[in-house]
Amino acid sequence: MMSTWDKPNYTAPVQDKILVMAISNNLQVRQSLENEIVAALKEKLPNKSYVTGLTIFPPNIDLSKMSEAQIEEKVKSYHPTAVLTSCIINNYESSEYNMSEPTYIPRYFRYGRYVYRSYEVINTPGYYSTNQNFVLESNLFDAKEGNNPEEAMVWKGQSEITNPSSVASGARSYAKNLVNYLVSQQKIK
């Protein structure tokens, strides 16, 4: 995690049912993130119940046409004890200079009875590479903590993934890092 925030004086209870929601207009990103986070949670905490956001809000439901109260009511109807949301908040390209390693070639020459060794150094030019970076943000809400999202938020974290080979591999990498962090810091028990 690049940066995190914890609610002061909060100790996480044991969560029985965790709702995992990815927020994205891209269905593949949403589905990959939710499924990979649930898979990582099941690996670390197998005795819990998990619900994905796509279960509650399938792609045919337009959330922009629902009020905040309707969304909250629909989420509460599944009785989660915790809600974990994730979304991509930024993506950007960065350039990186890669220096080349010098190559040493031994050279031998003779002078009378003596054999001498020297090295010829060959330097190849370095090169620039372009990296694709994605900044992801996750929020953990305790469903029993407060009456609004500001009071219920107990943890927020941001992380970055660089050059994922696919949406699925990027989601898998992020999910494992996220879940390892949340379990090791006892944000999810």
LONU-916249 format. One record per residue (C-alpha): residue in one letter; chain; x negated, y negated, z negated. Coordinates in pm, 1 decimal. Each point is the difference from the previous one (the first is absolute). Layout:
<vexkols>
VEXKOL residuo cadena       xx       yy       zz
VEXKOL       A      A        X        Y        Z
...
</vexkols>
This chain:
<vexkols>
VEXKOL residuo cadena       xx       yy       zz
VEXKOL       M      A      0.0      0.0      0.0
VEXKOL       M      A   -132.1   -343.3     95.7
VEXKOL       S      A    204.2   -179.6   -263.1
VEXKOL       T      A    266.9     93.4   -252.5
VEXKOL       W      A    236.5   -160.5   -247.8
VEXKOL       D      A    154.6    165.7   -306.0
VEXKOL       K      A    295.3   -118.6   -203.7
VEXKOL       P      A   -140.3   -108.9   -338.2
VEXKOL       N      A     78.9    224.9   -298.2
VEXKOL       Y      A    169.3    262.9    216.1
VEXKOL       T      A    -45.2    371.2    -59.1
VEXKOL       A      A    142.8    223.6    266.9
VEXKOL       P      A    256.9    254.3   -113.4
VEXKOL       V      A     24.7    344.3    155.0
VEXKOL       Q      A    178.5    -47.0    332.8
VEXKOL       D      A    229.3    284.5    106.4
VEXKOL       K      A    120.5   -122.1    338.5
VEXKOL       I      A   -211.4   -227.7    218.7
VEXKOL       L      A    131.5   -181.3    306.0
VEXKOL       V      A   -271.1    -63.2    261.3
VEXKOL       M      A     78.6   -271.2    255.1
VEXKOL       A      A   -213.8   -128.8    284.0
VEXKOL       I      A    107.8   -334.5    135.5
VEXKOL       S      A    -60.7    -31.2    372.7
VEXKOL       N      A    188.2    -57.5    323.8
VEXKOL       N      A   -210.1    276.7    155.9
VEXKOL       L      A    170.3    334.0    -68.2
VEXKOL       Q      A   -321.4    201.8     45.8
VEXKOL       V      A   -184.9   -212.7   -256.5
VEXKOL       R      A    291.7     16.4   -242.0
VEXKOL       Q      A     42.6    376.2     31.5
VEXKOL       S      A   -373.9     76.0    -18.4
VEXKOL       L      A    -58.2   -217.9   -306.3
VEXKOL       E      A    299.8    136.6   -190.2
VEXKOL       N      A    -73.9    364.2     82.3
VEXKOL       E      A   -372.7    -24.4    -76.2
VEXKOL       I      A     56.7   -180.2   -331.9
VEXKOL       V      A    259.3    259.6   -104.1
VEXKOL       A      A   -235.6    283.4    103.7
VEXKOL       A      A   -285.6   -152.7   -203.4
VEXKOL       L      A    230.9    -49.4   -300.2
VEXKOL       K      A    125.1    360.1     22.0
VEXKOL       E      A   -360.6    120.6      5.2
VEXKOL       K      A    -90.6   -197.0   -315.4
VEXKOL       L      A    337.1     16.5   -180.9
VEXKOL       P      A    188.5    306.1    128.9
VEXKOL       N      A    272.4      6.2   -269.1
VEXKOL       K      A    166.0   -324.6    104.2
VEXKOL       S      A    282.6    -81.6    237.8
VEXKOL       Y      A    -73.3   -228.8    296.0
VEXKOL       V      A    228.8   -184.5    241.4
VEXKOL       T      A   -117.0   -181.2    314.1
VEXKOL       G      A    140.3   -332.1    110.4
VEXKOL       L      A    109.2    154.8    329.5
VEXKOL       T      A    232.9    226.2   -198.0
VEXKOL       I      A    180.7   -301.4   -144.4
VEXKOL       F      A    -41.7   -238.9    292.3
VEXKOL       P      A    -17.4    197.4    327.1
VEXKOL       P      A   -121.6   -183.9    311.1
VEXKOL       N      A    356.1    -70.0    117.0
VEXKOL       I      A     67.9   -222.9   -303.0
VEXKOL       D      A    -99.7   -362.9     56.0
VEXKOL       L      A   -124.0   -123.6   -337.0
VEXKOL       S      A      4.4   -360.3    117.8
VEXKOL       K      A    381.7     20.2     12.3
VEXKOL       M      A     23.1    123.8   -359.8
VEXKOL       S      A     -3.3   -229.8   -298.2
VEXKOL       E      A   -256.3     45.1   -275.5
VEXKOL       A      A    278.2    123.0   -231.2
VEXKOL       Q      A    108.3    265.2    253.3
VEXKOL       I      A   -358.0    123.8     40.2
VEXKOL       E      A    -46.9     10.1   -377.2
VEXKOL       E      A    328.1    187.9    -47.9
VEXKOL       K      A    -96.2    256.8    264.6
VEXKOL       V      A   -342.3     54.5   -162.7
VEXKOL       K      A    152.6     31.7   -347.5
VEXKOL       S      A    247.2    260.5    126.7
VEXKOL       Y      A   -295.6    241.6     31.0
VEXKOL       H      A    -95.4    -64.2   -366.9
VEXKOL       P      A   -376.2    -37.0     44.1
VEXKOL       T      A   -209.9    -64.6   -310.6
VEXKOL       A      A   -268.2   -169.5    210.9
VEXKOL       V      A    -16.2   -157.0    344.9
VEXKOL       L      A   -326.7    -16.4    194.8
VEXKOL       T      A     -1.5   -226.7    305.9
VEXKOL       S      A   -276.5    -37.0    258.2
VEXKOL       C      A    -39.5   -224.1    301.6
VEXKOL       I      A   -262.2   -132.7    239.4
VEXKOL       I      A    -46.3   -366.9    -81.4
VEXKOL       N      A   -281.9    -81.5    241.5
VEXKOL       N      A   -202.3    145.2    283.1
VEXKOL       Y      A   -304.8   -158.5    157.8
VEXKOL       E      A   -308.0     76.5    202.4
VEXKOL       S      A   -352.3    -49.5   -125.7
VEXKOL       S      A   -335.3     26.5    174.5
VEXKOL       E      A   -297.4    177.2   -145.1
VEXKOL       Y      A   -360.4     -1.4    123.5
VEXKOL       N      A   -159.7    344.1      5.3
VEXKOL       M      A   -378.8    -10.9      0.6
VEXKOL       S      A   -184.4    270.3    183.9
VEXKOL       E      A   -261.5    214.3   -164.8
VEXKOL       P      A   -351.0    -28.3    141.9
VEXKOL       T      A   -136.4    312.2    167.9
VEXKOL       Y      A   -360.6     96.8    -76.1
VEXKOL       I      A   -187.4    199.7    264.6
VEXKOL       P      A   -337.3    142.1   -106.6
VEXKOL       R      A   -293.7    -58.5    235.1
VEXKOL       Y      A   -330.6    185.6    -23.6
VEXKOL       F      A   -328.0   -106.1    152.7
VEXKOL       R      A   -355.6    118.9    -24.9
VEXKOL       Y      A   -312.5   -199.2    -58.2
VEXKOL       G      A   -307.0    220.9      0.4
VEXKOL       R      A     51.5    277.7   -253.5
VEXKOL       Y      A    281.8   -181.0   -171.5
VEXKOL       V      A    371.4     24.7     70.4
VEXKOL       Y      A    205.5   -303.4    -91.8
VEXKOL       R      A    372.9    -26.0    -41.3
VEXKOL       S      A    213.6   -307.5     43.0
VEXKOL       Y      A    370.1    -63.7     42.2
VEXKOL       E      A    182.0   -182.6    269.5
VEXKOL       V      A    309.4   -173.9   -132.6
VEXKOL       I      A    299.0    -27.8    229.0
VEXKOL       N      A    284.4   -225.2   -107.4
VEXKOL       T      A    335.4     17.7    171.0
VEXKOL       P      A    238.2   -291.9    -29.9
VEXKOL       G      A    274.9      6.7   -261.2
VEXKOL       Y      A    364.4    -33.2     89.8
VEXKOL       Y      A    322.7   -148.3   -128.8
VEXKOL       S      A    300.5    213.1    -80.5
VEXKOL       T      A    356.8   -113.2    -60.4
VEXKOL       N      A    189.8    136.0   -298.9
VEXKOL       Q      A    376.3      7.2    -42.1
VEXKOL       N      A     91.2    -71.5   -363.6
VEXKOL       F      A    337.3     41.2   -170.7
VEXKOL       V      A     82.1   -148.4   -340.8
VEXKOL       L      A    272.2    193.0   -183.1
VEXKOL       E      A    185.1   -105.0   -311.6
VEXKOL       S      A    183.9    227.0   -240.8
VEXKOL       N      A    231.2    -89.6   -286.2
VEXKOL       L      A    117.6    223.0   -282.4
VEXKOL       F      A    330.2    -79.3   -167.6
VEXKOL       D      A    135.2    155.1   -319.0
VEXKOL       A      A    373.9     42.3     54.3
VEXKOL       K      A     68.6    -37.3   -371.5
VEXKOL       E      A   -214.6   -310.2    -47.7
VEXKOL       G      A    205.5   -317.0     40.3
VEXKOL       N      A    297.5   -102.3    208.8
VEXKOL       N      A   -174.8   -145.9    303.3
VEXKOL       P      A   -296.9     96.0    220.3
VEXKOL       E      A   -228.8   -258.7   -162.0
VEXKOL       E      A     51.6    153.9   -344.9
VEXKOL       A      A     -5.3    357.4    129.4
VEXKOL       M      A   -333.6    -33.2    184.1
VEXKOL       V      A   -268.1    162.4   -214.2
VEXKOL       W      A   -289.5     34.8    245.5
VEXKOL       K      A   -116.1   -148.9    331.5
VEXKOL       G      A   -302.5    102.3    200.9
VEXKOL       Q      A   -161.2    -77.4    332.1
VEXKOL       S      A   -234.6    217.7    198.5
VEXKOL       E      A   -157.9     -1.9    343.3
VEXKOL       I      A    -51.1    274.9    253.7
VEXKOL       T      A   -238.8    -41.0    290.9
VEXKOL       N      A     14.7    166.8    340.7
VEXKOL       P      A    251.5    274.4    -67.9
VEXKOL       S      A      1.1    249.1    285.6
VEXKOL       S      A    381.3     16.1     -7.7
VEXKOL       V      A    298.2   -121.1   -200.2
VEXKOL       A      A     19.9    337.7   -174.7
VEXKOL       S      A   -369.1      9.2    -98.5
VEXKOL       G      A     12.4   -360.5   -124.3
VEXKOL       A      A    313.1     74.2   -203.0
VEXKOL       R      A   -157.7    317.4   -141.7
VEXKOL       S      A   -317.0   -182.3   -103.7
VEXKOL       Y      A    192.5   -286.7   -159.4
VEXKOL       A      A    244.4    235.7   -175.7
VEXKOL       K      A   -277.3    207.2   -158.4
VEXKOL       N      A   -185.1   -308.7   -123.8
VEXKOL       L      A    320.6   -159.5   -129.3
VEXKOL       V      A    123.7    308.7   -183.9
VEXKOL       N      A   -344.5     79.2   -143.7
VEXKOL       Y      A    -15.6   -353.8   -137.3
VEXKOL       L      A    354.5     -0.1   -142.4
VEXKOL       V      A    -43.6    338.9   -169.4
VEXKOL       S      A   -351.2    -72.2   -133.2
VEXKOL       Q      A    115.6   -335.0   -142.5
VEXKOL       Q      A    315.2    166.1   -141.6
VEXKOL       K      A    236.9   -229.6    187.6
VEXKOL       I      A    190.4    310.9    106.1
VEXKOL       K      A     25.2    288.7   -247.2
</vexkols>
